Amino acid sequence: MSSGAGGAIKTILDAFIDPGDIVLVEEYSYLGTMRMLLSRGAEVIHIPTDESGMDTDILEKTISSFTKAGRHPKMIYTISVYQNPMGMTLSLDRRKKMLEISQKYGVPILENESYAD
């Protein structure tokens, strides 16, 4: 149980994010979640985003680069439907690609779909 999406995100971040953990987010992301990540000392990496959502080619290159350097990103955070603040929706092709990347590199996805309705 939580007090809305923000409460659920806070609970998840409290449980999984430690100072220095890498979290990959859309180029612009919801300020409330950004504050939570930064207050935990997360290293937030912004992935370029366009009208189809997070650029999954760049997402994969970024994860691969960190992995080769011996650092493993902790999480991918996305607002997949009517993204706040940009208003775009992650395309089906990019959703599938993001899942493939998540599985390939073992990086979980925290999807905030609070604007879907």
C-alpha distances in whole Angstrom, upper triangle without the diagonal:
4,7,9,10,12,9,8,11,12,10,12,15,15,15,17,20,22,25,28,25,26,24,26,25,26,30,28,24,22,23,19,18,22,22,19,21,24,23,22,25,25,28,27,29,29,30,33,31,33,33,32,29,29,32,32,35,35,31,33,36,34,32,35,37,34,34,38,38,36,33,30,27,23,22,22,20,21,20,22,22,24,24,23,26,28,27,28,27,27,30,29,32,30,27,29,30,27,26,29,29,26,27,31,30,27,24,21,20,17,17,16,16,15,19,19,20
4,6,7,8,5,5,9,9,8,11,13,13,14,16,18,21,24,26,24,25,22,24,22,24,27,25,21,18,19,16,15,19,18,16,18,21,20,19,23,22,25,24,27,27,28,30,29,31,31,30,27,27,31,30,34,33,30,32,34,32,30,34,35,33,33,37,37,35,31,29,26,22,20,21,18,19,18,20,21,22,21,20,23,26,25,26,25,25,28,29,31,29,26,28,30,26,26,29,29,26,27,31,29,26,24,21,19,16,16,14,15,13,17,18,19
4,7,7,5,7,10,10,10,13,14,15,16,19,20,22,24,27,25,26,23,24,23,24,26,24,20,17,17,14,14,18,17,15,18,21,19,20,23,23,26,24,27,27,28,30,29,31,30,30,27,27,31,31,35,34,30,33,35,33,32,35,37,34,35,39,38,37,33,30,27,24,22,22,19,19,18,20,20,21,20,19,21,24,23,25,24,25,29,29,32,30,27,30,31,28,27,31,31,28,30,33,31,29,26,23,21,17,17,14,15,12,16,18,18
4,6,5,6,9,10,11,13,14,16,17,19,20,23,25,27,25,25,22,22,20,21,24,21,18,15,16,13,13,17,17,15,17,20,20,20,23,22,25,23,25,25,26,28,26,27,27,26,24,24,28,28,32,31,28,31,33,31,30,34,35,33,34,37,37,36,32,29,26,23,21,20,17,17,15,17,17,17,17,16,18,21,20,22,21,22,25,26,29,27,24,27,28,25,25,29,28,25,28,31,30,27,24,21,19,15,14,11,11,9,12,14,14
4,5,5,6,9,10,11,12,14,15,16,17,20,22,24,22,21,18,19,17,18,20,18,14,12,13,11,10,14,14,13,15,18,18,18,21,20,22,20,22,21,22,24,22,24,24,23,20,20,24,24,28,27,24,27,29,27,26,30,31,29,30,34,34,32,29,26,23,20,17,16,13,13,11,14,14,15,14,13,16,18,17,19,18,19,22,23,25,23,20,23,25,21,22,25,25,22,24,27,26,24,21,18,15,11,10,7,8,6,10,12,13
4,5,5,6,9,10,10,12,14,15,15,18,20,22,20,20,17,18,16,17,20,17,13,10,11,8,7,11,11,9,12,15,14,15,18,17,20,18,20,20,22,24,22,24,25,24,21,21,25,25,29,27,24,27,29,27,26,30,30,28,30,33,32,31,28,25,22,19,17,16,13,13,12,15,16,16,15,13,15,18,18,20,20,20,24,25,27,25,22,25,26,23,23,27,26,23,26,28,27,25,21,18,16,12,12,9,11,9,12,15,16
4,5,5,6,9,10,10,12,14,15,18,20,22,20,21,18,20,19,20,23,21,17,14,14,11,10,14,13,11,13,16,15,15,19,18,21,20,22,23,24,27,26,28,28,27,24,24,27,27,31,30,27,29,31,29,28,31,32,29,31,34,33,32,28,26,23,20,18,18,15,16,15,18,19,20,18,17,19,22,22,23,23,23,27,28,30,27,25,27,28,25,25,28,27,24,26,29,28,25,22,19,17,14,14,12,14,12,15,17,18
4,5,5,6,9,10,11,12,14,17,20,21,19,20,17,18,17,19,22,20,17,15,16,12,11,14,15,12,13,17,16,16,19,18,20,19,21,22,23,26,24,27,27,26,23,22,26,25,29,28,24,27,29,27,25,29,30,28,28,32,32,30,27,24,21,17,15,16,13,14,14,16,17,19,17,17,19,22,21,22,21,21,24,25,27,25,22,24,25,22,21,25,24,21,23,26,25,22,19,16,14,11,11,9,12,11,14,16,18
4,5,5,6,8,10,11,11,14,17,18,16,16,13,15,14,16,19,17,14,12,13,10,8,11,12,9,10,13,13,13,16,14,17,15,18,18,20,22,21,24,25,24,20,19,23,22,26,25,21,24,26,23,22,26,27,24,25,29,28,27,23,21,18,15,12,13,10,11,12,15,16,17,15,15,17,19,20,20,20,19,23,24,25,23,20,23,23,20,20,23,22,19,21,24,22,20,17,14,12,8,9,8,11,11,14,16,18
4,5,5,6,9,10,10,13,15,17,15,16,14,16,16,18,20,19,15,13,13,10,8,11,10,7,9,12,11,10,14,13,16,16,19,20,22,24,24,27,28,27,23,22,25,25,28,27,24,26,28,25,24,27,28,25,26,30,29,27,24,21,18,15,14,15,13,15,15,18,20,21,18,17,19,22,22,24,23,23,26,27,29,26,24,26,26,23,23,26,24,21,24,26,24,22,19,16,15,11,13,12,15,14,17,20,21
4,6,5,6,9,10,13,16,18,16,18,16,18,18,21,23,22,18,17,17,14,12,14,14,10,12,15,14,12,16,15,18,18,21,22,24,27,26,29,30,29,25,24,27,27,30,28,25,27,29,26,25,28,29,26,27,30,29,28,24,22,19,15,14,16,14,16,17,20,21,23,21,20,22,25,25,26,25,24,28,28,30,27,24,26,27,23,23,26,25,21,23,26,24,21,18,15,15,12,14,13,16,16,19,21,23
4,5,5,6,8,11,15,16,14,15,13,15,15,18,21,20,17,16,17,14,11,14,14,11,11,14,14,12,15,13,16,16,18,20,21,24,24,27,28,26,23,21,24,23,26,25,22,23,26,23,21,24,26,23,23,27,26,24,21,18,16,12,11,13,11,14,15,18,20,22,19,19,21,24,24,24,23,22,25,25,27,24,21,23,23,20,19,22,21,17,19,22,20,17,15,12,11,9,11,11,15,15,19,20,22
4,5,5,5,8,11,13,11,12,10,13,14,17,19,19,15,15,15,12,9,11,11,8,7,11,10,8,11,10,13,13,16,17,19,23,23,26,27,26,22,21,23,23,25,24,20,22,24,21,20,23,24,21,21,25,24,22,19,17,14,10,10,12,11,14,15,18,21,22,19,19,20,23,24,24,23,22,26,26,27,24,22,24,24,20,20,23,21,18,20,22,20,17,14,12,12,10,12,13,16,17,20,21,24
4,6,6,8,11,14,12,14,13,17,17,20,23,22,19,18,17,14,12,14,13,9,9,12,10,8,11,11,15,15,19,21,23,26,26,30,31,30,26,24,27,26,29,27,24,26,27,24,23,26,26,23,24,27,26,24,21,18,16,13,13,15,14,17,19,22,24,25,23,22,24,26,27,28,27,26,29,30,31,28,26,28,27,24,23,26,24,21,23,25,22,20,17,15,16,13,16,16,19,19,23,24,27
4,6,9,12,14,12,15,14,17,18,22,24,24,21,20,20,17,15,16,16,12,12,15,14,11,14,13,16,17,20,22,24,27,27,31,32,30,27,25,27,26,29,27,24,25,27,24,22,25,26,22,22,26,25,23,20,17,16,12,12,15,15,18,20,22,25,26,24,24,26,28,29,29,28,26,29,29,30,27,25,26,26,23,22,24,23,19,21,23,21,17,15,13,14,13,16,16,20,20,24,25,27
4,7,10,12,9,11,11,14,16,19,22,22,19,19,19,17,14,15,16,12,11,14,14,10,12,11,13,14,17,19,21,24,25,28,30,28,25,22,24,23,25,24,20,21,23,21,18,21,22,19,19,22,22,19,16,13,12,8,9,12,13,16,18,21,24,26,23,23,25,26,27,27,26,24,27,27,28,25,23,24,24,20,19,21,20,16,18,20,17,14,12,11,12,11,15,16,19,20,24,25,27
4,7,8,6,9,9,12,14,18,20,20,17,17,17,16,12,13,13,10,8,10,10,7,8,7,10,11,14,17,19,22,23,27,29,28,24,21,23,22,25,23,19,21,22,19,17,20,20,17,18,21,20,18,14,13,11,7,9,12,12,16,18,21,24,25,22,22,23,25,26,26,26,24,27,28,28,25,23,25,24,20,20,22,20,17,19,21,18,15,13,12,13,12,15,16,20,21,24,25,28
4,6,6,9,10,14,16,20,22,22,20,20,19,18,15,14,14,11,9,10,10,6,7,7,10,12,15,18,21,24,26,29,31,30,27,24,26,25,27,24,21,22,23,20,18,21,21,17,18,21,19,17,14,13,12,9,11,15,15,19,21,24,27,28,25,25,26,28,29,29,29,27,31,31,31,28,27,28,27,23,23,25,22,20,22,23,19,17,15,15,16,16,19,20,24,24,27,29,32
4,6,9,11,14,16,20,21,21,19,20,19,18,15,14,13,12,9,9,9,6,4,5,8,11,14,17,20,24,25,29,32,31,27,24,26,25,27,24,21,23,23,20,18,21,20,17,18,21,18,17,13,14,12,11,13,16,16,20,23,26,28,29,26,25,26,28,30,30,30,29,32,33,33,29,28,30,28,25,25,27,24,22,24,24,21,20,17,18,19,18,21,22,26,26,29,31,34
4,6,9,13,15,19,19,20,19,20,19,19,16,14,15,14,10,10,11,8,6,5,5,9,12,15,18,21,23,27,30,29,26,22,24,23,24,21,19,20,20,16,15,18,17,13,15,17,15,13,10,11,10,10,12,15,16,19,22,25,28,29,26,25,25,27,29,29,29,27,30,31,31,27,27,28,26,23,24,25,22,20,22,22,19,18,16,17,18,18,21,22,26,27,29,31,34
4,6,10,13,16,18,19,17,19,18,18,15,14,15,13,9,10,12,9,8,5,6,8,10,14,16,20,22,25,28,27,23,20,21,20,22,19,16,17,18,14,13,16,15,12,13,16,14,13,9,8,7,6,9,11,13,16,20,22,25,27,23,23,24,25,27,27,26,24,27,28,28,24,23,25,23,20,20,21,18,16,19,19,15,14,12,13,14,14,18,19,23,24,27,28,31
4,7,10,13,15,16,15,17,17,18,14,13,15,14,10,11,13,11,9,6,5,6,7,10,12,16,18,22,25,23,20,17,17,17,18,15,13,14,14,11,10,13,12,9,11,14,13,12,8,7,5,5,7,9,11,14,17,20,23,24,21,21,22,22,25,24,24,22,24,25,25,21,21,22,20,17,18,19,16,14,17,17,13,13,10,12,13,13,16,18,21,23,25,26,30
4,6,10,12,13,12,14,15,15,11,10,13,12,8,10,13,11,10,7,6,5,6,9,10,14,15,19,22,20,17,14,15,15,17,14,11,13,14,11,10,14,14,11,13,17,16,15,12,10,6,6,5,6,7,10,14,16,19,21,17,17,18,19,21,20,20,18,21,22,22,18,18,20,18,14,16,17,14,13,16,17,14,13,10,10,10,10,13,14,18,19,21,23,26
4,7,9,11,10,13,14,15,12,11,14,14,11,12,16,15,14,10,9,6,5,6,7,10,12,15,18,17,13,10,11,11,13,11,8,11,12,9,9,12,13,11,13,16,16,16,13,11,7,8,6,5,6,8,12,14,17,18,15,16,16,17,19,18,17,15,18,19,19,15,15,17,15,12,14,15,12,11,15,16,13,13,10,10,9,10,12,14,17,19,20,21,25
4,6,8,7,10,12,13,10,9,13,13,10,12,16,15,15,11,10,7,6,5,6,9,9,13,15,15,11,8,11,11,14,12,9,13,14,11,12,16,16,15,17,20,20,20,17,15,11,11,9,6,5,6,9,11,14,15,11,12,13,13,15,14,14,13,16,18,18,14,14,17,15,12,15,17,14,13,17,18,16,16,13,12,10,10,10,11,14,16,17,18,22
4,5,6,9,12,14,12,11,14,15,13,15,18,18,18,15,14,10,8,5,5,6,6,9,12,11,8,6,9,10,13,11,10,13,15,13,14,17,18,17,19,22,22,23,20,18,14,15,12,9,8,6,8,10,12,13,9,10,10,10,12,11,12,11,14,16,16,13,13,16,15,12,15,18,15,15,19,20,18,19,15,15,12,12,11,12,14,16,16,17,21
4,6,10,12,15,13,11,15,17,15,15,19,19,19,16,14,10,8,5,5,5,6,9,12,13,10,8,9,12,14,11,11,15,15,13,15,18,18,18,21,23,22,24,21,20,16,17,15,12,11,10,11,13,15,14,11,11,10,10,13,12,14,13,16,19,19,15,16,19,18,15,19,20,18,18,22,22,21,22,18,18,16,16,15,15,17,19,18,20,23
4,7,9,12,11,9,13,15,14,14,17,19,18,16,15,11,10,7,9,8,8,10,12,14,11,10,12,15,17,15,14,18,19,17,18,22,21,21,23,26,25,26,23,22,18,19,16,14,11,10,10,13,14,13,9,8,7,7,11,11,13,14,17,20,21,17,18,21,20,18,21,23,21,20,24,25,23,24,20,20,17,16,15,14,16,17,16,18,21
4,6,9,8,7,10,12,11,12,15,16,17,14,14,10,11,9,10,11,10,13,14,15,11,11,14,16,19,17,15,19,20,18,19,22,22,21,24,26,26,26,23,21,17,17,14,12,9,8,8,11,13,12,8,6,6,8,11,12,13,13,17,20,21,17,17,21,20,17,20,22,20,19,23,24,23,22,19,18,15,13,12,11,13,14,13,16,19
4,6,6,6,9,10,11,12,14,16,17,15,16,13,14,12,14,15,14,16,17,17,14,14,17,19,22,20,18,22,23,21,22,25,25,24,26,29,29,29,25,23,20,19,16,14,10,10,8,12,13,11,8,5,6,9,11,13,14,15,19,22,23,20,19,23,22,19,21,24,23,21,25,27,25,24,21,19,16,13,12,10,12,12,12,15,17
4,6,5,6,9,10,10,12,14,15,14,15,12,14,13,16,17,16,18,20,21,17,17,20,22,25,22,21,24,25,22,23,27,26,25,27,30,29,29,26,24,21,20,17,16,13,13,12,16,16,15,12,9,9,12,14,16,18,19,23,25,27,23,23,26,26,22,25,27,25,24,28,29,27,26,22,21,18,16,15,13,15,14,15,18,21
4,5,5,6,9,10,11,13,15,14,16,14,16,15,18,19,19,21,22,23,19,19,22,24,27,24,22,25,27,24,24,28,28,26,28,31,30,30,26,24,21,19,17,16,13,13,12,16,17,16,13,10,11,15,16,18,19,20,24,26,28,25,23,27,27,23,25,28,26,24,27,29,27,26,22,20,18,15,15,12,15,13,14,18,20
4,5,5,6,9,10,11,13,11,13,11,13,13,15,18,17,20,21,21,18,17,20,21,24,22,19,22,24,21,21,25,25,22,24,28,27,26,23,21,17,15,13,13,9,10,10,14,16,16,13,11,12,15,16,18,18,18,22,24,25,22,21,24,24,20,21,24,22,20,24,26,23,22,18,17,14,11,12,10,13,13,14,17,20
4,5,5,6,8,10,11,9,11,8,11,11,14,16,16,19,21,21,18,16,19,20,23,20,18,21,22,19,20,23,23,21,23,26,25,25,21,20,16,15,13,13,10,12,12,16,18,17,14,12,12,15,17,18,19,19,23,25,26,23,22,25,24,21,22,25,23,21,24,26,23,22,19,18,16,13,14,13,16,16,17,20,23
4,5,5,6,9,10,10,12,11,14,14,17,20,20,23,24,25,21,20,23,24,27,24,22,25,26,22,23,26,26,23,26,28,27,27,23,22,19,17,16,16,13,15,15,19,21,20,17,14,15,18,20,22,23,23,27,29,30,26,25,28,28,24,26,28,26,24,27,29,26,25,21,20,19,16,17,15,18,18,19,22,25
4,6,5,6,9,9,12,11,14,15,18,21,21,24,26,26,22,20,23,24,27,24,22,24,26,22,22,25,25,22,24,28,26,25,22,20,17,15,14,15,12,14,15,19,21,21,18,16,16,19,21,23,23,23,27,28,29,26,25,27,27,23,24,27,25,22,25,27,24,23,19,18,17,14,15,14,17,17,19,22,24
4,6,5,7,5,8,7,11,12,15,18,19,23,25,24,21,18,21,21,24,21,19,21,22,19,18,22,22,19,21,24,22,22,18,17,13,12,11,12,10,13,15,18,21,21,18,16,17,19,21,22,22,22,25,27,28,24,23,25,24,21,22,24,22,20,23,24,21,20,16,16,15,13,15,14,18,18,20,23,25
4,5,5,5,7,7,11,13,16,19,20,24,26,26,23,20,23,23,25,22,20,23,23,20,20,23,22,19,22,25,22,22,18,18,15,14,14,15,13,16,18,21,23,23,20,18,18,20,23,24,25,24,28,30,30,26,26,28,27,23,25,27,24,22,26,27,24,23,19,19,18,16,18,18,21,21,23,26,28
4,5,8,10,11,15,17,20,23,24,27,29,29,26,24,26,27,29,26,24,26,27,23,23,26,25,22,24,27,25,24,21,20,18,16,16,17,16,18,20,23,25,25,22,20,20,23,25,27,27,27,31,32,33,29,28,31,30,26,28,30,27,25,28,29,26,25,21,21,20,18,20,19,22,22,24,27,29
4,6,9,11,14,17,20,23,24,28,30,29,26,23,26,26,28,25,22,24,25,22,21,24,23,20,22,25,23,21,18,17,15,13,14,16,15,18,20,23,26,26,23,21,22,25,26,27,28,27,30,32,32,29,27,30,28,25,26,28,25,23,25,26,23,22,19,18,18,16,19,19,22,22,25,27,30
4,7,9,12,15,19,22,23,27,30,29,26,23,25,25,26,24,21,23,23,20,19,22,21,18,20,22,20,19,16,16,14,13,14,16,16,19,21,24,27,27,24,22,23,25,27,28,28,27,31,32,32,28,28,30,28,25,26,28,25,23,25,26,23,21,19,19,19,18,20,20,24,25,27,29,32
4,6,9,12,15,19,20,24,27,26,22,19,21,21,23,20,17,19,20,16,16,19,18,15,17,20,18,17,13,13,10,9,10,12,12,16,18,21,24,25,21,20,21,23,25,25,25,24,27,29,29,25,24,26,25,21,22,24,21,19,22,22,19,18,15,15,16,15,17,18,22,23,25,27,30
4,6,10,13,16,18,22,25,25,21,18,19,19,20,17,15,17,17,13,13,16,15,12,15,17,15,15,12,12,9,10,11,12,13,16,18,21,24,25,21,20,20,22,24,24,25,23,26,28,27,24,23,25,23,20,22,23,20,18,21,21,18,18,15,16,16,16,18,19,23,24,26,28,31
4,6,10,13,15,19,21,21,17,15,16,17,18,15,13,16,16,12,13,16,15,13,16,18,17,17,14,13,10,10,10,10,10,12,15,18,21,21,17,17,17,18,21,21,21,20,23,25,24,21,21,23,21,18,20,21,18,17,21,21,18,18,14,15,14,14,16,16,20,21,22,24,28
4,6,10,12,16,19,19,15,12,13,14,15,11,10,13,12,9,10,13,12,11,14,16,15,16,13,13,10,11,10,10,10,12,15,17,20,21,17,17,17,17,20,19,20,18,21,23,22,18,19,21,19,16,18,19,16,16,19,19,16,17,14,15,14,15,16,17,20,22,23,24,28
4,7,9,12,16,16,12,9,10,12,13,10,9,13,13,10,12,15,14,14,17,19,18,19,16,16,12,14,12,10,10,11,13,15,18,18,14,14,14,14,17,16,17,16,18,21,20,16,17,20,18,15,18,19,16,16,20,20,18,19,16,16,15,15,15,16,19,20,21,22,26
4,6,10,13,13,10,6,7,8,10,7,6,10,10,8,11,13,13,13,16,18,18,20,17,16,13,15,13,10,10,10,13,14,17,17,14,15,15,14,16,14,15,13,15,18,17,13,15,17,14,12,16,17,14,15,18,18,16,18,15,16,14,15,15,16,18,21,21,22,25
4,7,11,11,9,6,6,9,10,7,8,12,12,11,14,16,16,17,19,21,21,23,20,19,17,18,16,13,13,12,14,14,17,16,13,15,14,12,15,13,14,13,14,17,16,13,15,18,15,14,17,18,16,17,21,21,19,21,18,19,17,18,17,18,19,21,21,22,25
4,7,7,5,4,5,9,11,10,10,13,14,14,16,18,19,19,22,24,24,26,23,22,18,20,17,13,13,11,11,11,13,13,10,12,12,9,11,9,10,9,11,15,14,11,13,16,14,13,17,18,16,17,21,21,20,22,19,19,16,17,15,16,17,19,18,18,22
4,5,5,7,7,11,12,12,13,16,17,17,19,21,22,23,25,27,27,29,27,25,22,23,20,17,16,13,13,12,13,12,11,13,12,9,10,8,10,9,10,14,14,11,14,17,15,15,18,20,18,20,23,23,23,25,22,22,19,19,17,18,18,20,18,18,22
4,6,9,10,13,15,15,16,18,20,20,22,24,25,26,28,30,31,32,30,28,25,26,22,18,17,14,13,12,12,11,10,13,12,9,9,6,7,8,9,12,13,11,13,16,16,16,19,21,20,21,24,25,25,26,24,23,20,20,18,18,17,19,16,16,19
4,7,8,10,12,13,14,16,18,18,20,22,23,24,26,28,29,30,28,26,23,24,20,17,16,13,12,10,10,11,11,14,14,11,10,7,6,5,5,9,9,8,10,13,12,12,15,17,17,18,21,22,22,23,21,21,17,18,16,16,16,18,16,16,19
4,6,8,11,12,11,14,16,16,17,20,21,22,23,25,27,28,25,23,20,20,17,13,12,9,9,7,9,10,8,11,12,9,9,6,6,4,7,10,10,7,9,12,12,11,14,16,15,16,19,20,20,21,18,18,14,15,13,13,13,16,15,14,18
4,6,9,8,8,11,13,12,13,16,17,18,19,22,23,24,21,19,16,17,14,10,10,8,10,9,12,13,10,13,13,11,12,10,9,7,9,12,11,8,9,12,10,9,12,14,12,13,17,17,17,18,15,15,13,13,12,14,15,17,17,17,21
4,6,6,6,9,10,11,12,14,15,17,18,20,21,23,21,19,17,18,16,12,13,11,13,12,15,16,14,16,16,14,15,12,12,9,10,12,11,8,10,12,10,9,13,14,12,14,17,17,16,18,16,17,15,16,15,17,18,21,20,20,24
4,5,5,6,9,10,10,12,14,15,16,18,20,21,19,17,15,17,14,11,13,12,14,13,16,18,16,18,19,17,18,15,14,10,11,12,9,6,9,10,7,6,10,10,8,11,13,13,13,15,13,14,13,15,15,17,18,21,21,21,25
4,5,5,6,9,10,11,12,14,15,17,19,20,19,17,16,18,17,14,16,15,18,16,19,21,19,21,22,20,21,18,17,14,13,14,11,9,12,12,8,9,12,11,9,13,15,13,14,16,15,17,16,19,18,21,22,25,25,25,28
4,5,5,6,9,10,10,12,14,15,16,18,17,16,14,17,15,13,15,15,17,17,20,21,18,20,20,19,20,18,18,15,15,17,14,11,14,15,11,11,14,14,11,13,16,15,14,17,15,17,16,18,18,21,22,25,25,25,29
4,6,5,6,9,10,11,12,14,16,17,15,13,11,13,12,9,11,12,15,15,18,20,17,19,19,18,20,17,17,13,15,16,14,10,12,13,10,8,11,11,8,10,13,12,11,13,11,13,12,15,15,18,20,23,23,23,27
4,5,5,6,8,10,10,12,14,15,14,12,11,14,13,11,14,15,18,17,21,23,20,22,23,22,23,20,19,16,16,17,14,11,13,13,9,8,11,10,6,9,11,10,9,12,11,13,13,16,17,20,22,25,26,25,29
4,6,5,6,9,10,10,12,14,13,13,12,15,15,13,16,17,20,20,24,25,22,24,24,23,25,22,22,18,19,20,17,14,16,16,13,12,15,13,10,13,15,12,11,14,13,16,16,19,20,23,25,28,28,28,32
4,5,5,6,9,10,11,13,11,11,9,13,12,11,14,16,19,19,23,24,21,22,23,22,24,22,21,18,20,21,19,16,17,18,14,13,15,15,11,12,15,13,11,14,12,15,15,17,19,21,24,26,27,28,31
4,5,5,6,9,10,11,9,8,7,10,10,10,13,15,19,19,23,25,22,23,24,23,25,23,22,19,20,21,19,16,16,17,13,11,13,12,9,10,12,10,8,10,9,12,13,16,18,20,23,26,27,27,31
4,6,5,6,9,10,10,9,10,13,14,13,17,19,22,22,26,28,25,27,27,26,28,26,25,21,22,22,20,17,18,18,14,13,15,13,10,11,13,10,8,11,11,15,16,19,21,24,26,29,30,30,34
4,5,5,6,9,9,10,10,14,15,15,18,20,24,24,28,29,26,27,28,27,29,27,26,23,24,25,23,20,21,21,18,16,18,17,13,15,16,14,11,14,14,17,18,21,23,26,28,31,32,32,36
4,5,5,6,5,6,7,11,13,13,17,19,23,24,27,29,26,26,27,27,29,27,27,24,25,26,24,21,21,22,19,17,18,17,14,14,16,14,11,13,12,15,17,19,21,24,27,30,31,32,35
4,5,5,5,5,8,11,13,14,18,20,24,25,28,30,27,29,29,29,31,29,28,25,26,26,24,21,22,21,18,17,17,16,13,13,14,12,8,11,11,15,17,19,22,25,28,31,32,32,36
4,5,7,9,11,15,17,18,21,24,27,28,31,33,30,32,32,31,33,31,31,27,28,28,26,23,24,24,20,19,20,18,15,16,17,14,11,14,14,18,20,23,26,29,31,34,35,36,39
4,6,9,11,14,17,18,21,24,28,29,32,34,31,31,32,31,34,32,32,29,30,31,28,25,26,26,23,21,22,21,18,18,19,17,14,16,16,19,21,24,26,29,32,34,36,37,40
4,7,10,13,16,18,21,24,28,29,32,34,31,32,32,33,35,33,32,29,31,31,29,26,26,26,23,21,22,21,17,17,18,16,13,14,14,18,20,22,26,28,31,34,36,36,40
4,7,9,12,14,17,21,24,26,29,31,28,28,29,29,31,30,29,27,28,29,27,24,24,24,22,19,20,19,16,15,17,15,12,12,12,15,17,19,22,25,28,30,32,33,37
4,6,9,11,15,18,22,23,27,29,26,26,27,28,29,28,27,24,26,26,25,21,21,21,19,16,17,16,13,12,13,12,9,9,8,11,14,16,19,22,25,27,29,30,34
4,6,8,11,14,18,19,23,25,22,23,24,24,26,24,23,21,23,23,22,19,18,19,17,14,15,15,12,10,13,13,9,9,6,9,11,13,16,18,21,24,26,27,30
4,7,10,13,17,19,22,24,21,22,23,24,25,24,23,21,23,24,23,20,19,20,18,15,15,16,13,11,13,14,10,9,6,7,9,10,14,16,20,22,24,25,28
4,6,10,13,15,18,20,18,18,20,21,22,21,20,17,20,20,20,17,15,17,15,12,12,14,12,9,12,13,11,9,5,5,6,7,10,13,16,18,21,21,25
4,7,10,11,15,17,14,16,17,18,19,17,16,14,16,17,17,13,12,14,13,9,10,12,10,8,12,13,11,11,7,6,5,6,8,11,14,16,18,19,22
4,7,9,13,14,11,12,14,15,16,15,14,12,16,17,17,14,13,15,15,11,12,15,13,11,15,17,15,14,10,9,6,5,6,8,11,13,15,16,19
4,6,9,11,8,10,12,12,12,11,10,9,12,14,15,12,10,14,13,10,12,15,14,12,16,18,17,16,13,11,7,6,5,6,8,11,12,13,16
4,6,7,5,7,10,10,9,9,8,8,12,14,16,13,11,15,16,13,14,18,17,16,19,21,20,20,16,14,10,9,6,5,6,8,8,9,13
4,7,6,9,12,11,10,8,6,5,9,10,12,10,8,12,13,11,12,16,16,15,18,20,20,20,17,15,11,10,7,7,6,9,9,8,12
4,5,9,11,10,8,7,4,6,9,11,14,12,11,15,16,14,16,19,19,19,21,24,24,23,20,18,14,13,9,8,6,8,6,5,9
4,6,8,8,4,5,5,8,11,14,16,15,14,18,19,17,19,22,22,22,25,27,27,26,23,21,17,16,12,10,8,9,6,7,9
4,6,6,5,5,6,8,12,15,17,14,14,17,18,16,18,21,20,20,23,25,24,24,21,19,15,14,11,9,9,9,8,9,12
3,5,6,8,10,12,16,18,20,18,17,21,21,19,21,24,23,22,26,27,26,26,22,21,17,15,12,10,10,10,8,11,14
4,6,9,11,14,17,20,22,19,19,23,23,20,23,26,24,24,27,29,28,28,24,23,19,17,15,13,13,13,11,14,16
4,6,9,11,14,18,19,17,17,21,21,19,22,24,23,23,27,28,27,27,24,23,19,18,16,14,14,14,12,14,17
4,7,10,13,16,18,16,16,20,20,19,21,24,24,23,27,28,28,28,25,23,19,18,15,13,12,12,10,11,13
4,7,9,12,14,13,13,17,17,16,19,21,21,21,24,26,26,26,23,22,18,17,14,13,12,14,11,11,14
4,6,9,12,10,10,14,15,14,16,18,19,19,22,23,24,24,21,20,16,15,12,12,10,12,10,9,13
4,7,8,6,6,10,11,10,12,15,15,15,18,20,20,21,18,17,13,14,11,12,11,14,13,11,15
4,5,5,6,9,10,10,12,14,15,16,18,20,21,22,20,19,16,17,14,15,14,17,15,14,17
4,5,5,6,9,10,11,13,14,15,17,18,20,21,19,18,15,17,14,16,15,18,17,15,18
4,5,5,6,9,10,11,12,14,16,16,18,20,19,18,16,18,16,18,17,21,20,18,21
4,5,5,6,8,10,10,12,14,15,16,17,16,15,13,15,13,16,16,19,19,17,21
4,5,5,6,9,10,10,12,14,16,16,14,13,11,13,11,13,13,17,17,15,18
4,5,5,6,9,10,11,12,14,15,14,14,12,15,13,16,16,20,20,18,21
4,5,5,6,9,10,10,12,14,13,13,12,15,14,18,18,22,22,20,24
4,5,5,6,9,10,11,11,10,10,8,11,11,14,15,19,20,18,22
4,5,5,6,9,10,10,9,9,8,11,11,15,16,19,20,19,22
4,5,5,6,9,10,10,11,11,15,15,19,19,23,24,23,26
4,5,5,6,8,8,9,10,14,14,18,19,23,24,23,27
4,6,6,5,5,6,7,11,12,16,18,21,23,22,25
4,6,5,7,8,10,13,15,19,20,24,25,24,28
4,6,8,10,12,16,18,21,23,27,28,27,31
4,6,9,11,15,17,21,23,26,28,27,31
4,6,10,13,16,19,21,24,27,26,30
4,7,10,13,16,19,21,24,23,27
4,7,10,13,15,18,21,21,24
4,6,10,12,15,17,17,20
4,6,10,12,15,15,18
4,6,9,11,11,15
4,6,8,9,12
4,6,6,9
4,6,8
4,6
4
